[in-house]
Amino acid sequence: MNKRTIEAVDLLIHVAALMIGFGITTIVMKVTEPVQEAPEIIQVRTLPKLIPDIEAKIKHQPQELTSEFEEELEMSALFYAVEPIGRYYITAYSHMETGSKITASGGTVHQGNITTCAADVPKYFHFGDYIEVGGHIYRVEDTGRLVKKRHIDIYIPELSKVKSYNSHYETIYRVTFPFGKPQD
């Protein structure tokens, strides 16, 4: 077997172990040909997927975080994998600059665990693609006439923070969710 095939099989074994650890007992694997476009996934990370009960516990009783609570919090994590896709120019924008909270994809700009960003659609990305910039996950939901090629424009609601944002070049990562995408 070549190196990419071995890496792909190794990744499947790790994913299967995670699935078993989370009580998912049905695993379906179909092996046909060696993976031709095997992404060079460098790391599996977690994104907190807080449910209202857990969020309330964190806000109102932070001193009572028991091991049971920590397990519940860990079980609510959303696993995702990242793959480096290159260095991009990172800038920021606000709905206060554009005059609208409606994105080019028809949604509404938002900030949170997953935040809106603008990118060059459809040449470099598609609406709904997930990327990681600076340890934060963004979903490509917008575009702009100045957002071309290797340029990502992240959404920040406060105009004062946008004006003080230091534009820079940074390696960004494509994000994939092996166990399903997050719910909005």
Buried (B, 14 or more C-beta within 10 A) or exposed (E): EEEBBEBBBEBBEBBEEBBEEEEEEEEEEEEEEEBEEBBEBEEBBEBBBBEEEBEEBBEEEEEEEEEEBEEBBEEBBBBBBBBBBEEBBBBBBBBBEBEEBEBBBEBEBBBEEBBBBBBBBEEBBEBEBBBBBEEBBBBBBBBBEEBEEBBBBBBBBEBEEBEEBEEEEEEBBBBBBBEEBBEE
